[in-house]
Amino acid sequence: MKKILAVITILSTSMVLSQSVEFNVDETVITNHEVTINGKKLNYTAETGMQPVWDDQGKPIAGIQFTYYKAENDKGKNSEEKPLVISFNGGPGSASVWMHLAYTGPRILNISDEGFPVQPYGFKENPHSILDVADIVYVNPVNTGHSRPVLDEKGNFNKKTFFGVNADINYLAEWINTFVSRKDKWLAPKYLIGESYGTTRVSGLANELQNSHWMYINGVILVSPTELGIERDGPIEVANRLPYFAAAAWYHNKLAPELQDKPILDMLEEVENFTIQELIPALTKGGFLDSEKKMKIVEKMSYYSSVDEKVFLQNNLEVPFNTFWKTLKIDDGYTVGRLDSRYLGLDEKEAGTRPDYNSELTSWLHSFTPAINHYIKNELNYKTDLKYNMFGNVYPWDRTQNNNTGKQLRQAMAQNSSMEVLIQSGLFDGATTYFNAKYTMWHIDESGKMKDRLHFKTYESGHMMYLRKEDLKNANDDIREFIKNSLPQDNTPIKY
């Protein structure tokens, strides 16, 4: 990891207070580096620091920390025309650290091939980064990472400006507009990528940027997507759990031999067909389901999940996720993770209705936290006394206004005939399950007129599929190919 130069660029001298720590709302540091991607050496700059959020009177109300990677262009190409990927994580109080330091960026965590912590902590080159095809900016919304609001003389700020489904989209769209203008990227094809709640964020941003800022987006990448406001209550929500149960049980070798012997996608196709064709209609009848039919359904649910038939009957066929995570490997003495069920936990008691903790999250924080703090200070040369918030306080989060981001994304696609959407999902993710992600895709545009512009990829890992070495390569290759394929041909009209 070669660092040639460090330049501090101070764009403003406005100092503000946040949690008794002074910071500059408009200050960046630029460093030079190199990385080898797919066997080719690439020189790039990394700019990190703060860019303000402005109020209606032009006064700064927050400093948003970002890191912007800009690769040296091939000869004959203009930097202002190179694709730009704008990256968000979720939470909604989560920093951008996850995809930044483990997925698409030029540096990734020093972890095992399956994504578990190793020591010494740290980071290394990412040979699969998408920096060869796009510039990337990782954005930390207010109170995540080092981003902070500007406090008034009483130490307060207006939470409603930042914390809510629509407020979040509105101020971040304004911030993106400023960023694109400052970096002279108006001519560049633009892509939004979000993970988890970040998929809610970027789905809304695609529409907001087009309709309030007249900034048209070439593609949106949804990593482990949420429901995006698309309803699935009742029988649909319950039935949609079963394919995930089957995937996790398959991973832990808990299914019958004839199912274990199948490739996982072949096995899941069988489970999905049962879910759609038999389970949903049966659950729709509720307590009026014929008893003989009910037992046949229960037998199949148990067969595909390894959950005892008695447990399904005791729960009126609605086995909670917590029960599944608690009991799948109870005979082996372990719980399984929520966001990635490959990870194991150790409870104090085998009794109970839920695991004591999220085993996958503790593992991830174990490796991410020291790495990102060291990386920003020593590799990116950004010095601050502000704590890096892996998870920040963004509550109360305003959910009183309906989350219509799935339909907002559809509207943005309808208005922009060249916009494409890629969905990426881990088979062992129990929080935003792959089958729910597929259901979301099916219902973004119920007319079916844009289904050829919606693309779906799965990986044999969990919520952060890129932590597994094989999927790090595959998932980045899928994004790289998505970007290349979604770029309109030069001088070709964009129209229906």
C-alpha positions as CSV (number, residue, x, y, z in Angstrom):
1,M,0.0,0.0,0.0
2,K,1.9,3.0,-1.3
3,K,1.2,6.4,-0.1
4,I,3.0,9.0,-2.2
5,L,1.5,12.3,-1.1
6,A,-0.8,13.8,1.5
7,V,-2.4,17.2,0.8
8,I,-4.8,18.9,3.2
9,T,-7.4,21.0,1.5
10,I,-9.3,23.4,3.7
11,L,-12.3,24.8,1.9
12,S,-13.7,26.8,4.9
13,T,-12.6,27.9,8.3
14,S,-16.0,27.5,9.9
15,M,-15.5,25.5,13.1
16,V,-18.4,24.1,15.0
17,L,-19.1,22.1,18.2
18,S,-20.5,18.6,18.3
19,Q,-20.6,16.6,21.5
20,S,-17.9,19.1,22.9
21,V,-15.5,18.2,20.0
22,E,-14.6,20.9,17.5
23,F,-14.7,19.9,13.8
24,N,-14.6,21.7,10.5
25,V,-17.7,21.2,8.4
26,D,-15.8,21.8,5.1
27,E,-12.4,20.2,5.2
28,T,-10.8,17.3,3.3
29,V,-7.5,15.4,3.0
30,I,-6.2,14.0,-0.3
31,T,-3.8,11.1,-0.5
32,N,-2.4,9.1,-3.4
33,H,-2.3,5.3,-3.6
34,E,-2.2,2.3,-5.9
35,V,-4.0,-1.0,-6.1
36,T,-3.9,-4.0,-8.4
37,I,-7.3,-5.0,-9.7
38,N,-7.8,-8.2,-11.8
39,G,-4.0,-8.2,-12.3
40,K,-3.8,-4.6,-13.5
41,K,-2.1,-1.9,-11.5
42,L,-4.2,1.2,-10.9
43,N,-3.2,4.6,-9.4
44,Y,-5.8,6.5,-7.5
45,T,-6.5,9.4,-5.1
46,A,-8.5,9.1,-1.9
47,E,-10.2,12.2,-0.6
48,T,-11.8,12.1,2.9
49,G,-13.2,14.6,5.2
50,M,-16.3,16.8,5.6
51,Q,-18.7,18.5,3.1
52,P,-21.5,20.6,4.6
53,V,-25.3,20.2,4.5
54,W,-26.8,23.7,4.0
55,D,-30.1,25.1,5.2
56,D,-32.4,27.3,3.1
57,Q,-30.4,30.3,4.1
58,G,-27.1,28.8,3.0
59,K,-25.8,28.2,6.5
60,P,-24.1,24.8,7.3
61,I,-26.3,22.6,9.5
62,A,-24.1,19.4,9.4
63,G,-20.8,18.1,8.3
64,I,-21.1,14.9,6.3
65,Q,-18.0,12.7,6.2
66,F,-17.2,11.1,2.9
67,T,-14.4,9.2,1.2
68,Y,-14.0,9.7,-2.5
69,Y,-11.9,7.4,-4.6
70,K,-10.9,8.6,-8.0
71,A,-8.8,6.3,-10.3
72,E,-6.3,7.6,-12.8
73,N,-8.0,7.5,-16.1
74,D,-7.0,5.5,-19.2
75,K,-5.5,7.6,-22.0
76,G,-8.1,9.4,-24.1
77,K,-10.8,9.3,-21.4
78,N,-12.2,12.4,-19.6
79,S,-12.4,12.1,-15.8
80,E,-15.7,14.0,-15.7
81,E,-17.2,11.3,-17.9
82,K,-16.1,8.3,-15.9
83,P,-19.0,6.5,-14.0
84,L,-19.6,7.6,-10.4
85,V,-20.9,5.2,-7.8
86,I,-22.5,6.8,-4.7
87,S,-22.5,4.3,-1.8
88,F,-24.6,4.1,1.3
89,N,-25.1,1.6,4.1
90,G,-28.2,1.2,6.2
91,G,-29.3,0.9,9.8
92,P,-30.6,3.6,9.3
93,G,-27.9,4.6,11.8
94,S,-25.1,2.6,10.3
95,A,-21.9,4.1,8.9
96,S,-20.6,3.4,5.4
97,V,-17.8,1.3,6.7
98,W,-19.2,-2.1,5.7
99,M,-19.2,-1.8,1.9
100,H,-16.3,0.8,2.1
101,L,-13.8,-1.5,3.8
102,A,-15.0,-4.9,2.7
103,Y,-16.7,-4.8,-0.7
104,T,-16.3,-2.4,-3.5
105,G,-13.4,-0.2,-2.3
106,P,-9.7,-0.5,-3.0
107,R,-9.0,-1.9,0.5
108,I,-10.7,-4.7,2.4
109,L,-10.5,-6.2,5.8
110,N,-7.9,-8.7,6.9
111,I,-10.3,-11.6,7.6
112,S,-10.6,-15.3,6.9
113,D,-11.8,-16.6,3.6
114,E,-15.3,-17.2,5.2
115,G,-15.4,-13.7,6.8
116,F,-14.3,-14.3,10.4
117,P,-12.0,-12.0,12.4
118,V,-8.3,-12.7,12.4
119,Q,-5.4,-11.0,14.2
120,P,-3.4,-8.9,13.6
121,Y,-6.3,-6.6,12.6
122,G,-6.1,-4.6,9.5
123,F,-6.7,-4.3,5.8
124,K,-5.2,-5.2,2.5
125,E,-5.6,-4.6,-1.2
126,N,-8.9,-5.5,-2.8
127,P,-8.1,-7.3,-6.0
128,H,-11.8,-7.3,-7.0
129,S,-12.7,-3.6,-6.4
130,I,-14.9,-1.9,-8.9
131,L,-12.6,1.2,-8.9
132,D,-11.3,0.1,-12.3
133,V,-14.7,0.9,-13.9
134,A,-16.0,3.7,-11.7
135,D,-15.1,6.4,-9.2
136,I,-16.7,5.7,-5.8
137,V,-17.8,7.9,-2.9
138,Y,-18.8,6.4,0.4
139,V,-21.2,8.7,2.4
140,N,-21.9,8.7,6.1
141,P,-25.3,10.3,7.0
142,V,-25.6,12.5,10.0
143,N,-24.4,10.8,13.3
144,T,-22.8,7.9,11.5
145,G,-19.0,7.6,11.0
146,H,-17.6,11.0,11.8
147,S,-20.6,12.9,10.4
148,R,-22.2,15.3,12.9
149,P,-24.9,18.0,13.0
150,V,-24.0,21.6,13.8
151,L,-25.3,22.3,17.3
152,D,-26.9,25.6,18.4
153,E,-25.8,27.6,21.4
154,K,-27.8,25.3,23.6
155,G,-26.2,22.2,22.2
156,N,-29.3,21.1,20.2
157,F,-30.2,20.5,16.6
158,N,-33.4,19.7,14.7
159,K,-33.6,16.0,14.4
160,K,-36.6,16.1,12.0
161,T,-34.2,17.6,9.4
162,F,-32.2,14.4,9.2
163,F,-33.9,11.5,11.0
164,G,-36.8,10.0,9.0
165,V,-37.5,8.1,5.7
166,N,-38.2,11.3,3.7
167,A,-36.0,13.8,5.6
168,D,-33.0,11.4,5.0
169,I,-33.6,11.3,1.3
170,N,-34.2,15.0,1.0
171,Y,-31.0,16.3,2.7
172,L,-28.8,13.6,1.1
173,A,-30.1,14.5,-2.3
174,E,-29.1,18.1,-1.7
175,W,-25.7,16.9,-0.5
176,I,-25.2,14.7,-3.6
177,N,-26.0,17.7,-5.8
178,T,-23.3,19.8,-4.1
179,F,-20.8,16.9,-4.3
180,V,-21.4,16.2,-8.0
181,S,-21.0,19.9,-8.8
182,R,-17.8,20.2,-6.8
183,K,-16.2,17.2,-8.4
184,D,-17.4,18.1,-11.9
185,K,-19.2,14.8,-12.4
186,W,-22.4,16.1,-14.1
187,L,-21.4,14.4,-17.3
188,A,-20.7,11.1,-15.6
189,P,-23.0,8.1,-15.7
190,K,-24.2,7.8,-12.1
191,Y,-25.0,4.8,-9.9
192,L,-26.5,4.5,-6.4
193,I,-25.7,1.5,-4.3
194,G,-27.2,0.8,-0.9
195,E,-27.1,-2.0,1.6
196,S,-30.0,-3.0,3.9
197,Y,-31.8,0.2,4.9
198,G,-29.5,1.8,2.4
199,T,-31.7,0.2,-0.3
200,T,-34.6,2.2,1.1
201,R,-32.4,5.3,1.0
202,V,-31.1,4.9,-2.6
203,S,-34.5,3.8,-4.0
204,G,-36.0,7.1,-2.7
205,L,-32.9,9.1,-3.8
206,A,-33.2,7.8,-7.4
207,N,-36.6,9.5,-7.6
208,E,-35.7,12.6,-5.6
209,L,-32.5,13.3,-7.6
210,Q,-34.4,13.0,-10.9
211,N,-37.5,15.0,-9.9
212,S,-36.0,17.7,-7.6
213,H,-32.4,18.0,-8.9
214,W,-32.9,16.9,-12.5
215,M,-30.0,14.4,-12.0
216,Y,-30.7,11.2,-13.9
217,I,-29.4,7.9,-12.6
218,N,-28.1,5.1,-14.8
219,G,-28.4,2.3,-12.3
220,V,-29.4,1.4,-8.7
221,I,-27.8,-1.5,-6.9
222,L,-29.8,-3.0,-4.0
223,V,-27.6,-5.1,-1.6
224,S,-29.7,-7.2,0.8
225,P,-32.8,-5.0,0.2
226,T,-35.5,-4.2,2.7
227,E,-39.2,-4.4,1.7
228,L,-39.1,-0.8,0.3
229,G,-42.6,-0.2,1.6
230,I,-44.0,-3.0,-0.5
231,E,-46.6,-4.8,1.8
232,R,-46.4,-8.5,2.5
233,D,-48.3,-8.9,5.8
234,G,-50.3,-12.0,6.8
235,P,-49.9,-15.3,5.0
236,I,-47.3,-13.9,2.5
237,E,-44.9,-12.7,5.3
238,V,-45.2,-16.0,7.1
239,A,-44.8,-18.2,4.0
240,N,-41.8,-16.2,2.7
241,R,-39.8,-17.3,5.7
242,L,-39.6,-20.9,4.6
243,P,-37.0,-20.7,1.8
244,Y,-34.6,-19.0,4.2
245,F,-35.2,-21.6,6.8
246,A,-34.4,-24.2,4.2
247,A,-31.2,-22.5,3.1
248,A,-29.9,-22.1,6.7
249,A,-30.8,-25.7,7.5
250,W,-29.1,-26.9,4.3
251,Y,-25.9,-25.0,5.3
252,H,-25.8,-26.6,8.7
253,N,-26.5,-30.1,7.2
254,K,-29.9,-30.4,9.0
255,L,-32.0,-31.6,6.1
256,A,-32.9,-35.0,4.9
257,P,-30.2,-36.7,2.7
258,E,-32.1,-36.3,-0.5
259,L,-32.3,-32.5,0.0
260,Q,-28.7,-32.2,1.3
261,D,-27.4,-33.9,-1.7
262,K,-28.9,-31.4,-4.1
263,P,-27.1,-28.2,-5.1
264,I,-28.6,-25.5,-2.9
265,L,-30.3,-23.5,-5.7
266,D,-32.0,-26.7,-7.0
267,M,-33.2,-27.5,-3.5
268,L,-34.5,-23.9,-3.0
269,E,-36.3,-24.0,-6.3
270,E,-38.3,-26.9,-4.9
271,V,-39.0,-25.1,-1.7
272,E,-40.0,-21.9,-3.5
273,N,-42.5,-23.8,-5.7
274,F,-44.1,-25.3,-2.6
275,T,-44.2,-21.9,-0.9
276,I,-46.0,-20.3,-3.8
277,Q,-48.2,-23.0,-5.0
278,E,-49.2,-24.7,-1.7
279,L,-48.2,-22.9,1.5
280,I,-49.5,-19.4,0.7
281,P,-53.0,-20.8,-0.3
282,A,-53.1,-23.0,2.8
283,L,-52.1,-20.2,5.2
284,T,-54.7,-17.9,3.7
285,K,-57.4,-20.2,5.2
286,G,-56.1,-19.7,8.7
287,G,-58.0,-21.7,11.3
288,F,-60.4,-23.0,8.7
289,L,-57.7,-25.0,6.9
290,D,-58.8,-28.7,6.6
291,S,-57.1,-30.7,9.3
292,E,-55.8,-33.4,6.9
293,K,-54.5,-30.7,4.6
294,K,-52.9,-28.9,7.5
295,M,-50.9,-31.9,8.6
296,K,-49.6,-32.4,5.1
297,I,-48.5,-28.8,5.0
298,V,-46.9,-29.1,8.4
299,E,-45.0,-32.2,7.3
300,K,-43.6,-30.4,4.3
301,M,-42.7,-27.3,6.3
302,S,-40.8,-29.5,8.8
303,Y,-39.2,-31.5,5.9
304,Y,-37.8,-28.3,4.3
305,S,-36.8,-26.5,7.5
306,S,-35.7,-29.2,10.0
307,V,-38.1,-27.6,12.5
308,D,-40.1,-30.2,14.4
309,E,-43.7,-30.6,13.3
310,K,-44.9,-30.0,16.9
311,V,-43.3,-26.5,16.9
312,F,-45.1,-25.5,13.7
313,L,-48.4,-26.8,15.2
314,Q,-47.8,-25.0,18.5
315,N,-47.2,-21.7,16.6
316,N,-50.2,-22.2,14.2
317,L,-47.7,-22.7,11.4
318,E,-46.1,-19.4,12.1
319,V,-42.6,-20.2,13.6
320,P,-40.9,-16.9,14.6
321,F,-37.4,-16.1,13.3
322,N,-36.1,-15.9,16.9
323,T,-37.2,-19.5,17.5
324,F,-35.5,-20.7,14.4
325,W,-32.2,-18.9,15.3
326,K,-32.4,-20.3,18.8
327,T,-33.2,-23.9,18.0
328,L,-31.7,-24.8,14.6
329,K,-28.5,-26.1,16.2
330,I,-29.6,-26.4,19.8
331,D,-28.6,-30.1,19.8
332,D,-25.1,-29.0,19.0
333,G,-25.1,-26.4,21.7
334,Y,-25.2,-23.3,19.5
335,T,-27.5,-20.5,18.2
336,V,-27.2,-19.2,14.6
337,G,-26.8,-15.6,13.4
338,R,-29.6,-13.4,12.2
339,L,-27.9,-11.4,9.5
340,D,-25.8,-14.4,8.5
341,S,-26.8,-17.8,9.8
342,R,-23.4,-19.3,9.1
343,Y,-22.2,-17.6,12.3
344,L,-22.7,-19.4,15.6
345,G,-23.4,-18.1,19.1
346,L,-23.2,-19.5,22.6
347,D,-26.1,-18.8,24.9
348,E,-26.1,-19.1,28.7
349,K,-29.2,-21.3,28.7
350,E,-30.6,-23.6,26.0
351,A,-34.0,-22.6,27.2
352,G,-35.6,-19.4,26.0
353,T,-37.3,-17.9,22.9
354,R,-34.4,-16.1,21.3
355,P,-30.6,-16.0,21.2
356,D,-28.7,-13.9,23.8
357,Y,-27.0,-11.9,21.1
358,N,-26.5,-11.6,17.3
359,S,-23.4,-13.8,16.8
360,E,-22.7,-12.4,13.3
361,L,-22.8,-8.8,14.4
362,T,-20.3,-9.2,17.2
363,S,-18.0,-11.0,14.8
364,W,-18.2,-8.2,12.3
365,L,-17.6,-5.4,14.8
366,H,-14.7,-7.4,16.1
367,S,-12.9,-7.0,12.8
368,F,-14.4,-3.8,11.3
369,T,-14.0,-1.4,14.2
370,P,-10.2,-1.4,14.7
371,A,-9.6,-1.6,10.9
372,I,-11.7,1.5,9.9
373,N,-10.3,3.6,12.7
374,H,-6.7,2.7,11.8
375,Y,-7.4,3.1,8.1
376,I,-8.8,6.6,8.2
377,K,-6.1,7.9,10.5
378,N,-3.0,6.2,9.0
379,E,-3.9,5.4,5.4
380,L,-6.2,8.3,4.6
381,N,-4.4,10.7,6.9
382,Y,-7.6,12.2,8.3
383,K,-7.2,13.2,11.9
384,T,-10.1,14.0,14.2
385,D,-11.1,13.5,17.8
386,L,-14.7,12.7,16.8
387,K,-15.6,9.1,17.6
388,Y,-16.3,6.9,14.5
389,N,-19.8,5.8,15.0
390,M,-20.3,2.3,13.6
391,F,-23.9,2.8,14.7
392,G,-25.0,6.3,15.6
393,N,-28.0,7.6,17.4
394,V,-30.6,8.6,14.8
395,Y,-33.7,8.3,16.9
396,P,-36.5,9.0,16.9
397,W,-36.6,8.0,13.3
398,D,-39.7,9.4,11.6
399,R,-41.8,6.6,10.1
400,T,-45.1,8.4,10.4
401,Q,-45.0,9.1,6.6
402,N,-45.4,6.0,4.5
403,N,-42.4,4.4,3.1
404,N,-43.1,4.3,-0.7
405,T,-39.6,4.0,-1.8
406,G,-40.2,0.9,-3.9
407,K,-42.8,2.7,-6.0
408,Q,-40.6,5.8,-6.1
409,L,-37.9,3.6,-7.7
410,R,-40.5,2.3,-10.2
411,Q,-41.4,5.9,-11.0
412,A,-37.8,6.8,-11.5
413,M,-37.3,3.8,-13.8
414,A,-40.4,4.7,-15.8
415,Q,-39.2,8.3,-16.3
416,N,-35.8,7.1,-17.3
417,S,-35.9,4.3,-19.9
418,S,-32.1,3.6,-19.5
419,M,-32.2,3.0,-15.7
420,E,-31.4,-0.6,-14.6
421,V,-31.6,-2.2,-11.2
422,L,-29.5,-4.9,-9.8
423,I,-30.5,-6.8,-6.6
424,Q,-27.9,-8.8,-4.7
425,S,-28.9,-11.2,-1.8
426,G,-27.2,-13.7,0.4
427,L,-29.0,-17.1,0.8
428,F,-28.2,-17.3,4.5
429,D,-29.4,-13.8,5.5
430,G,-32.3,-14.1,8.0
431,A,-32.9,-10.4,8.3
432,T,-33.6,-9.3,4.7
433,T,-34.1,-12.8,3.3
434,Y,-33.3,-13.6,-0.3
435,F,-36.8,-14.8,-1.0
436,N,-38.2,-11.5,0.3
437,A,-35.7,-9.7,-1.9
438,K,-37.1,-11.7,-4.8
439,Y,-40.6,-10.8,-3.8
440,T,-39.7,-7.2,-3.6
441,M,-38.3,-7.3,-7.1
442,W,-41.5,-9.0,-8.4
443,H,-43.6,-6.2,-7.0
444,I,-41.6,-3.1,-7.8
445,D,-43.3,-3.0,-11.1
446,E,-46.4,-5.1,-11.0
447,S,-47.2,-4.3,-14.7
448,G,-44.2,-6.4,-15.7
449,K,-43.3,-3.9,-18.4
450,M,-39.9,-3.2,-16.9
451,K,-39.0,-6.7,-15.6
452,D,-36.1,-7.0,-18.2
453,R,-34.5,-4.1,-16.4
454,L,-34.5,-5.8,-12.9
455,H,-31.7,-8.2,-12.3
456,F,-31.3,-10.7,-9.4
457,K,-28.2,-12.4,-8.0
458,T,-27.7,-14.7,-5.0
459,Y,-24.6,-15.8,-3.1
460,E,-23.9,-18.6,-0.7
461,S,-23.4,-16.3,2.3
462,G,-25.4,-13.8,4.3
463,H,-26.3,-10.1,4.6
464,M,-22.8,-9.0,3.8
465,M,-22.2,-11.6,1.1
466,Y,-18.9,-9.9,0.2
467,L,-17.2,-11.1,3.5
468,R,-16.8,-14.6,1.9
469,K,-13.8,-14.6,-0.4
470,E,-15.6,-16.4,-3.3
471,D,-18.6,-14.1,-3.1
472,L,-16.4,-10.9,-2.8
473,K,-15.1,-11.7,-6.3
474,N,-18.5,-12.8,-7.7
475,A,-20.5,-9.9,-6.3
476,N,-18.0,-7.3,-7.5
477,D,-17.8,-8.9,-10.9
478,D,-21.6,-8.8,-11.1
479,I,-21.6,-5.0,-10.3
480,R,-18.8,-4.4,-12.8
481,E,-20.7,-6.2,-15.5
482,F,-23.9,-4.4,-14.5
483,I,-22.2,-1.0,-14.9
484,K,-20.7,-2.0,-18.3
485,N,-24.0,-3.3,-19.6
486,S,-26.2,-0.4,-18.4
487,L,-24.1,2.3,-20.0
488,P,-26.1,3.6,-23.1
489,Q,-24.1,3.4,-26.3
490,D,-22.6,6.8,-27.4
491,N,-24.9,9.0,-29.4
492,T,-27.9,6.6,-29.1
493,P,-31.2,8.2,-28.1
494,I,-32.5,7.3,-24.7
495,K,-36.2,6.6,-25.3
496,Y,-38.9,4.0,-25.3
